[in-house]
Amino acid sequence: MAKRKPNAAFMKPVQPDAVLAAVVGSKPLPRTELTKKLWDYIKKHGLQNKKVRTQIDADAALMAVFGGKKSVSMFEMTKLVSGHVKS
């Protein structure tokens, strides 16, 4: 069985815009790292909804990333974050 190669598109560094940089930092990083940093931030600030674990309750910095939404699902978060990166 051939070992699965990581998708090159995921490994290619992307550049966070100013809004997203406030959360994950301003240097280019692969999407996988970006998602990891985002989750680190969410956990550190206790922003995962206690009852509905798939919901993220935004603080001021994340609200800017989420286009002003107070709460988004994990899946919606990925889509919204994509709008804040340049490849």
Backbone as CSV, one residue per row, in Angstrom:
resi,resn,N_x,N_y,N_z,CA_x,CA_y,CA_z,C_x,C_y,C_z
1,MET,0.856,-1.195,0.000,0.000,0.000,0.000,0.895,1.249,0.000
2,ALA,0.704,2.088,-0.967,1.509,3.313,-1.068,1.107,4.294,0.034
3,LYS,2.100,4.939,0.617,1.838,5.929,1.660,1.221,7.164,0.999
4,ARG,0.165,7.664,1.582,-0.532,8.813,1.015,0.304,10.078,1.173
5,LYS,0.546,10.752,0.053,1.317,11.991,0.105,0.388,13.124,0.530
6,PRO,0.876,14.045,1.374,0.028,15.184,1.738,-0.273,16.008,0.489
7,ASN,-1.476,16.525,0.427,-1.884,17.347,-0.702,-1.024,18.615,-0.747
8,ALA,-0.348,18.819,-1.865,0.558,19.963,-2.007,-0.140,21.299,-1.776
9,ALA,-1.394,21.397,-2.184,-2.150,22.645,-2.012,-2.302,22.992,-0.531
10,PHE,-2.473,21.980,0.303,-2.607,22.218,1.743,-1.284,22.619,2.371
11,MET,-0.182,22.134,1.800,1.129,22.391,2.373,1.717,23.732,1.925
12,LYS,1.185,24.274,0.825,1.705,25.534,0.301,1.350,26.674,1.262
13,PRO,2.341,27.461,1.670,2.031,28.550,2.606,1.055,29.564,2.009
14,VAL,0.142,30.018,2.824,-0.792,31.078,2.433,-0.530,32.281,3.327
15,GLN,-0.864,33.451,2.833,-0.613,34.696,3.559,-1.906,35.187,4.216
16,PRO,-1.963,35.175,5.555,-3.159,35.716,6.223,-3.258,37.228,5.997
17,ASP,-4.476,37.744,5.821,-4.632,39.201,5.714,-4.563,39.805,7.126
18,ALA,-4.650,41.124,7.219,-4.485,41.816,8.497,-5.486,41.346,9.560
19,VAL,-6.719,41.092,9.137,-7.767,40.667,10.071,-7.422,39.311,10.681
20,LEU,-7.050,38.356,9.834,-6.721,37.015,10.307,-5.379,37.005,11.051
21,ALA,-4.466,37.870,10.635,-3.151,37.956,11.271,-3.270,38.308,12.754
22,ALA,-4.313,39.028,13.126,-4.540,39.388,14.531,-4.734,38.135,15.387
23,VAL,-5.159,37.047,14.756,-5.413,35.799,15.472,-4.259,34.802,15.317
24,VAL,-3.766,34.629,14.084,-2.772,33.574,13.827,-1.355,34.072,13.553
25,GLY,-1.160,35.383,13.529,0.166,35.915,13.208,0.233,36.277,11.735
26,SER,1.221,37.094,11.362,1.226,37.655,10.016,2.119,36.936,9.011
27,LYS,2.893,35.924,9.466,3.753,35.300,8.464,3.029,34.171,7.728
28,PRO,3.413,33.960,6.452,2.762,32.914,5.648,2.942,31.542,6.296
29,LEU,1.886,30.732,6.268,1.982,29.389,6.808,1.023,28.464,6.073
30,PRO,1.328,27.153,6.043,0.440,26.211,5.353,-0.944,26.205,5.995
31,ARG,-1.968,25.879,5.215,-3.346,25.850,5.734,-3.470,24.962,6.960
32,THR,-2.741,23.853,6.959,-2.813,22.929,8.099,-2.362,23.632,9.381
33,GLU,-1.260,24.392,9.297,-0.748,25.138,10.446,-1.708,26.254,10.841
34,LEU,-2.268,26.906,9.837,-3.197,28.003,10.069,-4.399,27.502,10.879
35,THR,-4.938,26.353,10.470,-6.079,25.763,11.174,-5.687,25.394,12.597
36,LYS,-4.484,24.850,12.766,-3.993,24.469,14.089,-3.897,25.709,14.989
37,LYS,-3.331,26.792,14.463,-3.193,28.028,15.243,-4.563,28.598,15.619
38,LEU,-5.494,28.507,14.675,-6.851,28.989,14.920,-7.480,28.218,16.077
39,TRP,-7.326,26.889,16.059,-7.870,26.062,17.136,-7.168,26.329,18.459
40,ASP,-5.847,26.555,18.404,-5.116,26.885,19.634,-5.709,28.145,20.254
41,TYR,-5.984,29.134,19.405,-6.552,30.410,19.840,-7.941,30.178,20.447
42,ILE,-8.770,29.401,19.751,-10.137,29.122,20.213,-10.095,28.433,21.581
43,LYS,-9.221,27.444,21.730,-9.121,26.712,23.002,-8.577,27.599,24.120
44,LYS,-7.524,28.377,23.790,-6.894,29.232,24.790,-7.890,30.249,25.359
45,HIS,-8.780,30.743,24.508,-9.747,31.755,24.932,-11.119,31.159,25.284
46,GLY,-11.222,29.841,25.270,-12.480,29.171,25.632,-13.646,29.564,24.747
47,LEU,-13.428,29.587,23.435,-14.465,30.076,22.520,-15.319,28.974,21.896
48,GLN,-15.009,27.711,22.236,-15.833,26.621,21.722,-17.084,26.563,22.593
49,ASN,-18.262,26.555,21.961,-19.517,26.536,22.698,-19.561,25.302,23.608
50,LYS,-19.915,25.507,24.879,-19.898,24.419,25.859,-20.954,23.351,25.556
51,LYS,-22.128,23.774,25.087,-23.209,22.823,24.818,-23.113,22.233,23.416
52,VAL,-22.913,23.092,22.421,-22.826,22.635,21.032,-21.363,22.748,20.615
53,ARG,-20.634,21.646,20.746,-19.174,21.657,20.554,-18.734,22.068,19.149
54,THR,-19.627,21.945,18.159,-19.243,22.312,16.796,-19.405,23.811,16.533
55,GLN,-19.954,24.542,17.523,-20.132,25.987,17.366,-18.958,26.739,17.997
56,ILE,-18.495,27.766,17.298,-17.434,28.626,17.818,-18.069,29.975,18.141
57,ASP,-17.935,30.408,19.393,-18.456,31.714,19.808,-17.316,32.723,19.689
58,ALA,-17.477,33.677,18.795,-16.394,34.603,18.474,-16.158,35.666,19.536
59,ASP,-14.871,36.006,19.752,-14.529,37.191,20.528,-14.335,38.308,19.488
60,ALA,-13.885,39.469,19.916,-13.757,40.605,18.991,-12.867,40.291,17.783
61,ALA,-11.714,39.653,18.026,-10.784,39.352,16.932,-11.389,38.357,15.942
62,LEU,-12.025,37.311,16.470,-12.623,36.311,15.576,-13.859,36.845,14.874
63,MET,-14.585,37.735,15.541,-15.774,38.304,14.911,-15.404,39.031,13.617
64,ALA,-14.236,39.685,13.633,-13.757,40.361,12.423,-13.479,39.336,11.323
65,VAL,-12.889,38.198,11.698,-12.604,37.133,10.732,-13.910,36.535,10.205
66,PHE,-14.892,36.390,11.085,-16.169,35.777,10.728,-17.162,36.754,10.098
67,GLY,-16.694,37.912,9.686,-17.572,38.886,9.033,-18.658,39.413,9.951
68,GLY,-18.325,39.585,11.249,-19.276,40.168,12.187,-20.205,39.173,12.861
69,LYS,-20.107,37.894,12.488,-20.985,36.889,13.115,-20.487,36.554,14.512
70,LYS,-21.434,36.414,15.451,-21.092,36.109,16.835,-20.777,34.629,17.030
71,SER,-21.411,33.782,16.232,-21.240,32.343,16.388,-21.299,31.668,15.021
72,VAL,-20.347,30.783,14.760,-20.343,30.041,13.495,-20.025,28.570,13.771
73,SER,-20.408,27.692,12.851,-20.057,26.278,13.000,-18.614,26.088,12.542
74,MET,-18.008,24.983,12.951,-16.631,24.690,12.547,-16.492,24.725,11.027
75,PHE,-17.509,24.191,10.347,-17.451,24.067,8.890,-17.556,25.432,8.226
76,GLU,-18.423,26.268,8.758,-18.565,27.629,8.244,-17.283,28.415,8.505
77,MET,-16.658,28.157,9.660,-15.415,28.838,10.027,-14.345,28.625,8.954
78,THR,-14.184,27.388,8.501,-13.184,27.073,7.479,-13.414,27.898,6.224
79,LYS,-14.688,28.000,5.816,-15.037,28.765,4.619,-14.746,30.257,4.821
80,LEU,-15.106,30.789,5.967,-14.890,32.213,6.252,-13.406,32.545,6.329
81,VAL,-12.608,31.643,6.903,-11.173,31.865,7.034,-10.519,31.900,5.649
82,SER,-11.003,31.073,4.729,-10.461,31.027,3.370,-10.522,32.392,2.681
83,GLY,-11.500,33.199,3.051,-11.638,34.529,2.481,-10.577,35.508,2.992
84,HIS,-9.807,35.095,3.989,-8.800,35.974,4.587,-7.363,35.552,4.286
85,VAL,-7.192,34.665,3.305,-5.827,34.242,2.947,-5.558,34.439,1.468
86,LYS,-4.301,34.761,1.176,-3.857,34.856,-0.218,-2.830,33.756,-0.424
87,SER,-3.007,32.988,-1.521,-2.021,31.919,-1.747,-0.880,32.433,-2.597
